[in-house]
Amino acid sequence: MTAARPRDARLSVGVVGTGRVGAVLGAALAHAGHRVVAVSAVSEASRRRAAALLPDVPIVPTDEVPRSADLVLLTVPDDALTDLVAGLAHAGAFQAGQLVAHTSGLHGLSVLAPAARAGGLPLALHPVLPFTGSDVDLARLSGASFGVTSPDPLRPIAESLVVEMGGEPVWLPDEQRPLWHAALAHGSNHLVTLVASAADLLRLAGVEEPGRVLAPLLGAALDGSLRSGDAVLTGPVSRGDAGTVRAHLDVLAAVAPEVLPAYVAMARLTADRALAAGRLDPHAAGALLEVLGSVPR
C-alpha cells in the first residue's frame, strides 16, 4: 500500500456533502490547521451551512472536490455512499496516495474499494454524535467517540485525524461495524422514540409539562444503567407484578393501541434480562410472561 504523508504535514481537505456532519467535520479539521479547499453542496440548506461553517471555501461539482485534496471526506447518507464512490471512481476523481474517508457507521472499507483500486487510502470514521449542523457541534465533538476502521498501516493516521477533530477513536474490526451501528441506533434513536412516547402518554393523562416529570426519572435511570447495567432495574416487570402489567396493557389498548406492541416487546426483553441478572424471581416470571403472551403479536 502506498504510504501516506507524515502526520505533521497539514492536509488539503475536500468535503463531499455539506450536510450536518460534513460541514461540522470540515470546520473541525480547519480549526486543527488543515485547509479545506473545496466542498460540494446541492441543497440550499447545505449551501447555508457551508457559508456559515466553511466561509470562502469554493463550492464545486461533486466530482471536482477530490481533485485538489489530500483528504477526501465523504459525508453522505449510508444508502447513497456506494453509488457515490463508484461514480467518483468512474469519473477518475480519486488519486493515488489520497486519503479517502467516509463517516458512515454501517459501512466499513469495502464500500471504498473503487477508490482503493485507484490508489486511494481508505478510512472509515464514524462520529457518535447527534449533529445539528451548527457551530454548537464543534464544542460537542470534544470527547465524542468515533468508530475507526482502516488498513493497519493507516491506523495511526485515522486515529490522529479523530484526535485532531477533538474526538476519541474507538477501533473497530471491519466486520463489526454493522453491529456497532445497530447498537448506537437502538440506544439513541429508539431512546428518543421511547421518551417522546412516554411524554405523549403523560399528556393523555392530563400532565401539562411531561418533561418536568420525566427528567429526574429518566436522568437517574440513564445514569444508573450506564454505570451498573441491569443491576438498577426497577418497576413491575423486574418485580414480577403481573397484575400491574395487566393494567398497563389494558389502558394502553384503550387509549394508545399504537404503543402496545412496543410496550410488550420491551417488557419481554426486560423480563429476560431481569431473569438473567437475578432481579426477577423465576416463579413470578411465569405469571408475568403469561400476561405478556396474552397480547397478540
C-alpha positions, 0 to 999 in steps of 0.5 A, a space after each residue: 500500500 502506498 504510504 501516506 504523508 507524515 502526520 505533521 504535514 497539514 492536509 488539503 481537505 475536500 468535503 463531499 456533502 455539506 450536510 450536518 456532519 460534513 460541514 461540522 467535520 470540515 470546520 473541525 479539521 480547519 480549526 486543527 490547521 488543515 485547509 479545506 479547499 473545496 466542498 460540494 453542496 446541492 441543497 440550499 440548506 447545505 449551501 447555508 451551512 457551508 457559508 456559515 461553517 466553511 466561509 470562502 471555501 469554493 463550492 464545486 461539482 461533486 466530482 471536482 472536490 477530490 481533485 485538489 485534496 489530500 483528504 477526501 471526506 465523504 459525508 453522505 447518507 449510508 444508502 447513497 455512499 456506494 453509488 457515490 464512490 463508484 461514480 467518483 471512481 468512474 469519473 477518475 476523481 480519486 488519486 493515488 496516495 489520497 486519503 479517502 474517508 467516509 463517516 458512515 457507521 454501517 459501512 466499513 472499507 469495502 464500500 471504498 474499494 473503487 477508490 482503493 483500486 485507484 490508489 486511494 487510502 481508505 478510512 472509515 470514521 464514524 462520529 457518535 454524535 447527534 449533529 445539528 449542523 451548527 457551530 454548537 457541534 464543534 464544542 460537542 465533538 470534544 470527547 465524542 467517540 468515533 468508530 475507526 476502521 482502516 488498513 493497519 498501516 493507516 491506523 495511526 493516521 485515522 486515529 490522529 485525524 479523530 484526535 485532531 477533530 477533538 474526538 476519541 477513536 474507538 477501533 473497530 474490526 471491519 466486520 463489526 461495524 454493522 453491529 456497532 451501528 445497530 447498537 448506537 441506533 437502538 440506544 439513541 434513536 429508539 431512546 428518543 422514540 421511547 421518551 417522546 412516547 412516554 411524554 405523549 402518554 403523560 399528556 393523555 393523562 392530563 400532565 401539562 409539562 411531561 418533561 418536568 416529570 420525566 427528567 429526574 426519572 429518566 436522568 437517574 435511570 440513564 445514569 444508573 444503567 450506564 454505570 451498573 447495567 441491569 443491576 438498577 432495574 426497577 418497576 413491575 416487570 423486574 418485580 414480577 407484578 403481573 397484575 400491574 402489567 395487566 393494567 398497563 396493557 389494558 389502558 394502553 389498548 384503550 387509549 394508545 393501541 399504537 404503543 402496545 406492541 412496543 410496550 410488550 416487546 420491551 417488557 419481554 426483553 426486560 423480563 429476560 434480562 431481569 431473569 438473567 441478572 437475578 432481579 426477577 424471581 423465576 416463579 413470578 416470571 411465569 405469571 408475568 410472561 403469561 400476561 405478556 403472551 396474552 397480547 397478540 403479536 
